[in-house]
């Protein structure tokens, strides 16, 4: 496979892509299938999900029983390398010392990027989500509508393999017929939630996740995605046949050695490499985008992390897909006489309008789920059901804009070292149970704890942005980001509503609680900015060059051959996870780019 070193790079590529995750991987796939010569620069090392995933190991086989450590911040088995909120030698800063005004930033330096550490919930933005300013008077409208992106959602879903169902909910759109895979059957906790929540006017329906509940249709799908392109059809069909349906056994955050759960390496980069049109250069820390005399992007300067030397690669087109804030950092650090405040920043909007999911959680213990008889509990580990926002279109009834979804975490997944910590709350004994009492409690209570987590919309505002820290640099000598963050009253009022609604749903299920909900103290319930790892914005798209950084195709207004291919272009956060929309936008942008390259326009 063409995994190369800096000495092996070509003199020039058609397209250089910085980043190998959801956006970068999708663009690399689409372009190479159309014959475009592409180089992907990845800041981390190569990672093979097949050989490096400890998919079926139990917790007793891991150091310290698998608990989180500084170098494995989500536990030993999490599919993360050189990743986390804090990476040695790669700091970031916050302008405020107030915890409520601080932003935390998860980064993942490895092949496939954040598609390795991802819950794989894959929901479409709805028609309301693209027009928040027109409908609600907050944030910004996107320069495209849902109808513009709908065909690309279909394509992305067919390529990735996503399960779900059609519910006919206006702002949680259905996929076209035949696109989605069948969802798993509901488990006991999900069935109980559906029954009880219905009485409150809340629907519990299958969530959409990028996990194969059956093998993909390698006969039908390749022809739909690549009409007239026999080579692409053949390569995609072969890759689809390598992916097995989910075993319903382990948490997808571990990675997936059978390729049932989507990650960029398994789905995008593997077939792209087989086209012969892709080179991948790992351990390449991008430093700046360089320009030619005409003001067009000509290449990327990067640090070869294996030697510490500065290198350069040339391309006709440069795509930044390093993760929203990493792409913003690269723009801000790419200064020149033409762009003294950062590349493509004549509007002054680079770094502005950072948003994240507005999130909180309520948990309880459900006596009706105690001591269930042993039974087959097939289904994906983690989210399998959710509650789409039930008040969409009824904004006049609320004291906040936007809305939120609620995700259920149910079922009896593999216990960990921490599982037993919950039993002492409900067992009625003194202290933490052990021995025969612990076994008895485990059989009775495991699976009876129900958690509901809400994730809601956030409109862009002037208080949330990033900039370069004037003093701090990382170990490569690159200036780091300094974050400014502030939850507005809209987000805090939304969290109050989340806390009340989730408590009522759990009460309807017969829950007992171990703390009161924070209905009147939302600042105690709201997740810290960045903690949900859904941050977007910083190079937003729009239809006015004075108020945005890119156009609808992700092309920067100032440098048309410089394209942003990740979540940095989002004008705001919907009540949906952003990854599917990143992939659909990247698919659409890459298809447009391939056409422009063939026409000689770039």
C-alpha positions in Angstrom: 0.0 0.0 0.0 1.3 3.5 -0.7 1.9 4.6 2.8 4.9 6.9 2.2 7.6 8.9 3.9 8.4 12.5 3.0 11.2 11.3 0.7 8.7 9.3 -1.4 6.2 12.1 -2.0 5.4 13.1 -5.6 6.5 16.5 -6.9 2.8 17.7 -7.0 -0.6 16.2 -6.3 -4.0 17.2 -7.7 -5.3 17.5 -4.2 -3.6 17.5 -0.8 -5.9 16.7 2.1 -4.9 17.5 5.7 -6.7 15.0 7.9 -8.0 11.4 7.5 -11.2 11.3 9.5 -14.9 11.7 8.5 -14.4 14.7 6.2 -10.9 14.0 4.9 -11.5 10.3 4.4 -14.8 10.9 2.5 -13.1 13.4 0.2 -10.1 11.1 -0.4 -12.5 8.3 -1.3 -14.7 10.3 -3.7 -11.8 12.0 -5.4 -9.6 8.9 -5.9 -12.5 6.9 -7.3 -12.8 9.6 -10.0 -9.1 9.3 -10.9 -7.8 12.4 -8.9 -4.3 12.0 -7.5 -4.5 12.6 -3.8 -2.1 12.9 -0.8 -3.5 12.6 2.7 -1.4 14.2 5.5 -2.2 12.6 8.9 -0.7 14.0 12.1 -0.7 10.6 13.8 0.5 7.2 13.1 -1.0 4.4 11.0 -3.7 2.4 12.8 -5.2 -0.9 11.6 -8.6 -1.6 13.2 -8.4 -5.3 12.2 -5.1 -6.1 13.9 -5.0 -3.5 16.7 -8.5 -3.8 18.2 -8.8 -5.8 21.4 -12.4 -6.4 20.5 -13.2 -9.4 22.6 -10.8 -9.0 25.6 -12.4 -8.9 29.0 -11.6 -6.2 31.6 -9.5 -8.6 33.7 -7.1 -8.9 30.8 -6.2 -5.2 30.8 -3.7 -3.3 32.9 -5.5 -1.8 36.0 -8.6 -3.6 34.9 -8.9 -1.2 32.0 -9.6 2.0 34.0 -8.8 5.4 32.4 -5.2 6.6 32.6 -3.5 9.8 31.3 -2.5 8.1 28.0 -5.9 6.3 27.7 -8.4 8.8 28.8 -11.4 6.7 28.0 -10.0 3.5 29.3 -7.4 1.0 28.1 -9.6 -0.6 25.4 -10.7 2.6 23.8 -9.6 2.9 20.1 -7.4 5.9 20.7 -3.7 6.6 20.2 -2.1 9.9 21.0 -5.5 11.2 21.8 -7.5 12.9 24.5 -8.3 16.2 26.2 -4.7 16.7 27.0 -1.8 15.5 24.7 1.7 15.9 26.1 3.5 18.7 24.4 0.4 19.9 22.6 -1.5 22.3 24.9 -4.3 24.7 24.3 -5.4 27.6 26.6 -8.5 29.3 27.8 -9.0 33.0 28.2 -11.0 32.7 31.4 -10.3 30.8 34.6 -14.0 30.4 35.3 -14.8 26.7 34.7 -18.2 27.5 33.1 -16.3 29.7 30.6 -13.7 27.1 29.7 -13.7 24.9 26.6 -12.1 21.4 26.5 -10.7 20.1 23.3 -10.5 16.4 22.4 -8.0 15.5 19.7 -7.1 12.2 18.0 -3.7 11.9 16.4 -4.1 8.6 14.4 -5.2 7.3 11.1 -8.9 7.7 10.7 -9.1 10.5 13.2 -12.1 10.7 15.5 -14.0 8.1 13.5 -12.1 5.6 15.8 -13.5 7.1 19.0 -17.1 7.7 18.0 -20.6 6.5 19.2 -21.6 6.4 15.5 -25.0 8.0 16.0 -25.8 9.3 12.5 -28.8 11.6 12.3 -29.6 14.0 9.5 -30.0 17.7 10.1 -33.6 18.7 9.4 -35.0 21.5 7.2 -35.4 23.7 10.3 -31.7 23.3 11.2 -30.5 24.9 8.0 -32.6 28.1 8.6 -32.3 28.9 12.3 -32.0 32.7 11.7 -35.0 32.8 9.4 -37.2 30.6 11.6 -36.0 31.6 15.1 -34.1 34.8 14.8 -30.8 33.4 16.2 -27.5 32.4 14.7 -27.1 32.1 10.9 -28.9 30.5 8.0 -26.9 28.0 6.0 -26.4 28.9 2.3 -28.0 25.6 1.4 -31.2 23.9 2.3 -32.0 20.4 3.5 -33.1 19.5 0.0 -29.7 20.5 -1.4 -28.0 18.0 0.9 -30.6 15.2 1.0 -29.2 13.3 -2.0 -25.7 13.3 -0.4 -27.1 12.1 2.9 -28.5 9.1 0.9 -25.1 8.5 -0.7 -23.1 8.8 2.5 -25.5 6.4 4.3 -25.4 3.8 1.6 -21.6 3.9 1.5 -21.1 3.8 5.3 -23.9 1.4 6.2 -26.3 2.9 8.7 -29.2 1.2 10.5 -32.5 3.0 11.4 -36.1 3.4 10.5 -38.5 5.8 8.8 -40.7 7.7 11.3 -42.1 10.6 9.3 -40.9 13.2 11.7 -40.6 16.6 9.9 -37.3 17.9 11.4 -35.7 14.4 11.8 -35.8 13.4 8.2 -36.2 9.9 6.8 -33.8 8.4 4.3 -34.9 7.4 0.9 -36.5 3.9 0.6 -33.9 1.1 0.6 -31.0 3.2 2.0 -31.0 2.3 5.7 -30.3 -1.1 7.2 -32.8 -2.7 9.6 -32.5 -1.5 13.3 -32.0 -4.1 16.1 -35.0 -5.1 18.1 -35.6 -3.1 21.3 -34.5 -4.5 24.6 -36.5 -4.5 27.8 -35.5 -1.0 29.0 -36.2 0.5 25.6 -39.6 -1.2 25.4 -40.5 0.1 28.8 -39.3 3.6 27.9 -41.4 3.5 24.7 -44.5 2.4 26.5 -44.3 5.0 29.3 -42.9 8.0 27.3 -45.8 7.7 24.8 -48.2 8.8 27.6 -46.2 12.0 27.8 -46.3 12.7 24.1 -42.7 11.6 23.5 -41.8 9.0 20.9 -39.1 6.5 21.5 -37.8 5.2 18.1 -34.7 3.4 16.7 -31.7 5.7 16.5 -29.6 5.8 13.4 -26.1 4.4 13.8 -23.2 3.6 11.5 -23.2 -0.1 12.3 -24.0 -3.0 10.0 -27.0 -5.0 11.2 -26.7 -7.0 8.0 -24.1 -7.1 5.3 -24.3 -4.4 2.7 -25.7 -5.1 -0.7 -22.5 -5.3 -2.8 -24.6 -6.0 -5.9 -26.8 -3.0 -5.8 -25.1 -0.1 -3.9 -21.8 0.3 -5.9 -23.8 0.9 -9.1 -25.9 3.5 -7.4 -22.9 5.4 -6.0 -20.6 5.1 -9.0 -22.8 4.9 -12.2 -20.7 4.2 -15.2 -17.5 3.8 -13.2 -16.8 0.1 -13.3 -13.5 0.3 -11.5 -15.0 2.1 -8.6 -17.9 -0.3 -8.5 -15.6 -3.2 -8.3 -13.4 -1.8 -5.6 -16.4 -0.7 -3.5 -18.1 -4.1 -3.9 -15.0 -5.9 -2.8 -14.6 -3.7 0.3 -18.2 -4.2 1.2 -17.8 -8.0 1.2 -15.0 -7.7 3.7 -17.3 -6.1 6.3 -19.3 -8.5 8.5 -22.5 -7.7 10.3 -22.3 -6.8 13.9 -21.8 -9.5 16.5 -23.7 -7.4 19.1 -20.9 -8.1 21.5 -18.6 -5.2 22.4 -18.6 -1.4 22.7 -17.9 0.3 19.3 -15.5 2.7 21.0 -13.1 -0.2 21.2 -12.9 -0.3 17.4 -14.2 -3.0 15.2 -11.9 -5.8 13.9 -14.8 -7.2 11.8 -15.5 -3.8 10.2 -19.1 -3.8 11.1 -18.8 -0.4 12.8 -17.8 2.4 10.5 -14.4 4.0 10.7 -12.6 6.0 8.0 -9.8 3.6 7.5 -12.0 0.5 6.9 -14.6 2.2 4.7 -13.0 5.1 3.0 -9.2 4.8 2.9 -8.9 1.0 2.2 -10.7 1.1 -1.2 -9.2 4.5 -2.0 -5.7 3.1 -1.6 -6.6 0.3 -4.0 -7.4 2.8 -6.8 -3.6 3.6 -7.0 -4.5 7.3 -6.8 -3.9 7.8 -3.1 -0.7 8.3 -1.0 -0.9 8.6 2.8 1.8 10.3 4.7 1.5 9.7 8.5 3.2 11.5 11.3 2.9 14.8 9.4 2.0 17.7 11.6 0.7 20.5 9.4 2.3 23.9 10.1 0.9 26.2 7.4 -0.7 26.5 3.9 1.6 28.2 1.5 0.6 30.6 -1.4 2.0 31.3 -4.8 2.5 34.8 -6.2 -1.0 34.9 -7.5 -2.4 34.3 -4.0 -3.5 30.7 -4.7 -2.7 27.9 -2.3 0.3 25.9 -3.6 1.0 23.4 -0.8 1.3 22.6 2.9 4.4 22.9 5.1 4.5 20.2 7.8 6.7 18.8 10.5 7.8 15.2 10.0 7.3 14.0 13.5 9.7 11.1 13.1 12.7 13.4 12.4 11.5 16.8 13.6 12.3 18.3 10.2 10.2 20.8 8.2 8.9 19.5 4.9 6.7 20.8 2.1 4.2 19.1 -0.3 2.6 20.8 -3.3 -0.9 20.5 -4.6 -3.2 22.1 -7.1 -5.9 22.2 -4.5 -5.6 22.1 -0.7 -8.3 20.6 1.5 -8.3 21.2 5.3 -10.1 18.4 7.1 -8.1 18.1 10.3 -11.0 18.6 12.7 -12.8 21.9 12.9 -10.6 23.7 15.4 -7.4 22.2 14.1 -8.3 23.4 10.6 -9.0 26.9 12.1 -5.6 26.8 13.8 -3.9 26.0 10.5 -5.7 29.0 8.9 -4.7 31.4 11.7 -1.1 30.2 11.6 -0.8 30.6 7.8 0.0 34.3 7.8 1.5 36.3 5.0 1.6 39.8 3.7 -1.6 39.1 1.8 -3.3 37.6 4.8 -1.7 39.1 8.0 -4.5 38.0 10.2 -4.6 34.4 8.9 -5.3 32.7 5.7 -8.7 33.3 4.0 -9.5 35.7 6.8 -10.3 39.0 5.0 -13.8 38.8 6.7 -12.2 38.5 10.2 -14.4 35.5 10.8 -11.8 32.7 11.0 -12.1 31.3 14.5 -15.5 32.9 15.2 -18.8 31.2 16.0 -17.6 28.0 17.8 -20.6 25.9 18.9 -21.1 22.5 20.6 -24.0 20.3 21.6 -25.9 21.5 24.6 -26.0 18.5 26.8 -27.1 17.2 30.2 -28.0 13.8 31.7 -30.4 12.2 34.2 -30.1 8.7 35.6 -32.2 6.5 37.8 -32.8 2.9 38.9 -35.8 1.1 37.5 -37.3 -1.5 39.9 -39.3 -3.0 37.0 -36.0 -4.0 35.4 -34.6 -5.8 38.4 -34.0 -9.5 38.5 -35.0 -10.1 34.9 -34.6 -13.7 33.9 -31.6 -14.6 31.7 -32.6 -14.0 28.1 -31.1 -13.2 24.7 -30.4 -9.5 24.7 -29.0 -9.0 21.2 -28.5 -5.4 20.1 -25.7 -2.9 19.6 -23.9 -1.9 22.8 -24.9 1.7 23.7 -27.5 3.8 22.1 -30.1 1.9 20.2 -33.2 4.1 20.8 -33.7 7.8 21.0 -36.4 10.5 21.4 -36.5 13.0 18.5 -37.3 16.5 19.6 -41.1 16.3 20.2 -41.8 20.1 20.2 -40.3 20.9 16.8 -42.4 23.7 15.2 -43.8 24.7 18.5 -41.1 27.2 19.5 -43.6 29.8 20.7 -44.4 27.6 23.7 -40.8 27.7 24.9 -38.4 30.2 26.4 -35.4 29.0 24.3 -34.7 28.5 20.6 -33.9 25.2 19.0 -34.5 21.9 20.6 -32.8 18.7 21.7 -33.0 14.9 21.3 -32.8 12.4 24.1 -30.7 9.3 23.9 -31.3 6.1 25.9 -28.5 4.0 27.3 -30.1 0.6 28.2 -29.3 -3.1 28.2 -26.9 -5.3 30.1 -23.5 -4.7 28.5 -20.3 -6.3 29.6 -19.6 -5.2 33.2 -16.5 -3.3 34.1 -14.6 -2.7 37.3 -16.9 0.3 38.0 -20.2 -1.5 37.5 -20.5 -2.7 41.1 -20.2 0.9 42.4 -23.8 1.5 41.7 -25.1 -1.5 43.6 -24.3 -0.1 47.1 -26.8 2.7 46.4 -29.7 0.4 46.1 -28.8 -2.8 48.0 -29.8 -1.5 51.4 -26.6 -2.8 53.0 -23.8 -1.0 54.8 -21.0 0.0 52.5 -20.0 -1.5 49.2 -21.2 -5.2 48.8 -18.7 -7.9 48.2 -18.5 -11.7 48.1 -21.8 -13.6 47.8 -23.8 -10.3 48.5 -22.1 -8.7 45.5 -23.0 -11.6 43.3 -26.6 -11.5 44.5 -26.8 -7.7 43.8 -25.2 -8.1 40.4 -27.8 -10.6 39.3 -30.6 -8.4 40.7 -29.5 -4.9 39.7 -27.3 -5.1 36.6 -29.3 -3.7 33.7 -31.8 -1.9 35.9 -30.0 1.5 35.8 -31.4 3.7 33.1 -29.7 6.8 31.8 -31.1 9.4 29.4 -28.8 12.0 27.9 -30.0 15.1 26.0 -28.1 16.8 23.2 -29.4 20.1 21.9 -29.0 22.8 19.4 -26.7 25.8 19.9 -26.8 29.0 17.8 -23.6 30.8 17.0 -22.9 33.8 19.2 -20.1 36.4 19.6 -18.9 35.0 22.9 -17.7 31.6 21.7 -14.6 31.6 19.5 -10.9 30.8 19.3 -7.7 32.7 18.5 -4.0 32.1 18.6 -2.4 32.3 22.1 0.1 35.2 21.8 2.7 33.3 23.9 2.1 29.5 24.1 3.5 27.2 21.5 3.4 23.4 21.2 6.4 21.1 21.1 6.7 21.6 17.4 6.9 25.4 17.8 3.4 26.0 16.5 1.3 28.7 18.3 -1.6 27.0 20.1 -5.3 28.0 20.3 -6.8 30.0 23.1 -10.5 29.5 23.6 -13.3 31.9 24.6 -16.5 30.2 25.8 -19.8 31.3 27.4 -23.1 29.5 27.6 -25.9 32.0 26.9 -29.2 32.1 28.7 -30.8 30.2 25.8 -28.6 27.2 26.4 -29.1 27.3 30.2 -32.9 27.5 29.8 -32.8 24.6 27.4 -30.9 22.5 29.9 -33.6 23.3 32.6 -36.2 22.0 30.1 -34.0 18.9 29.5 -33.7 18.1 33.2 -37.4 18.4 33.8 -38.4 16.4 30.7 -35.9 13.5 31.3 -36.9 13.3 34.9 -40.6 13.0 34.0 -39.8 10.2 31.5 -37.8 8.3 34.1 -40.5 8.9 36.7 -43.0 7.4 34.2 -40.8 4.3 34.1 -41.0 4.0 37.9 -37.4 5.2 38.5 -35.9 6.1 41.9 -33.3 8.8 41.9 -30.1 9.4 43.9 -30.1 13.2 43.4 -32.7 15.8 42.4 -32.6 17.1 38.9 -31.0 20.5 38.3 -34.1 22.1 36.9 -33.4 25.4 38.7 -29.6 25.1 38.6 -28.8 24.3 34.9 -25.2 25.5 35.3 -24.7 22.4 37.5 -26.1 20.0 34.9 -24.8 21.4 31.6 -21.8 19.6 30.1 -18.7 21.7 29.7 -18.1 23.3 26.3 -16.4 20.7 24.1 -17.0 17.8 26.4 -19.5 16.1 24.0 -16.8 16.3 21.2 -19.3 17.8 18.8 -17.5 21.2 18.4 -18.0 22.8 15.0 -17.6 26.3 13.4 -14.7 28.6 13.1 -14.7 28.9 9.3 -18.5 29.1 8.6 -20.1 28.8 5.2 -22.4 31.5 3.9 -23.5 33.5 0.9 -21.8 36.7 1.9 -18.0 36.9 1.8 -18.0 39.7 4.4 -19.8 37.5 6.9 -18.5 34.0 6.3 -15.3 32.2 5.3 -16.4 29.7 2.7 -19.2 29.3 0.1 -21.6 26.4 0.0 -18.9 24.1 -1.4 -16.5 24.8 1.4 -14.3 26.9 -0.9 -12.8 29.8 0.9 -13.9 33.1 -0.6 -10.4 34.5 -0.6 -8.6 31.5 -2.0 -10.8 29.4 -4.2 -8.4 26.4 -4.4 -8.4 26.2 -0.6 -11.3 24.1 0.7 -12.6 23.3 4.2 -13.8 19.8 4.4 -14.8 19.3 8.1 -17.1 20.7 10.7 -15.5 24.2 10.7 -17.9 25.3 8.0 -21.0 24.7 10.2 -22.9 27.9 10.9 -24.3 26.4 14.1 -25.0 23.1 16.0 -28.3 21.3 15.5 -29.8 18.8 17.9 -28.2 16.1 15.8 -24.7 14.6 16.0 -22.6 16.4 13.3 -20.6 13.5 11.8 -23.1 12.4 9.2 -23.6 16.0 8.0 -19.7 16.4 7.8 -19.6 13.3 5.6 -22.5 14.4 3.4 -21.0 17.8 2.9 -17.6 16.3 2.1 -19.2 13.9 -0.4 -21.0 16.8 -2.1 -17.9 19.1 -2.0 -15.6 16.4 -3.4 -17.9 15.6 -6.2 -18.1 19.3 -7.1 -14.3 19.5 -6.8 -13.7 16.5 -9.1 -15.9 18.2 -11.7 -14.1 21.5 -11.4 -10.7 19.8 -11.8 -11.8 18.0 -14.9 -13.0 21.3 -16.3 -9.7 23.0 -15.5 -11.3 25.5 -13.3 -8.9 24.9 -10.4 
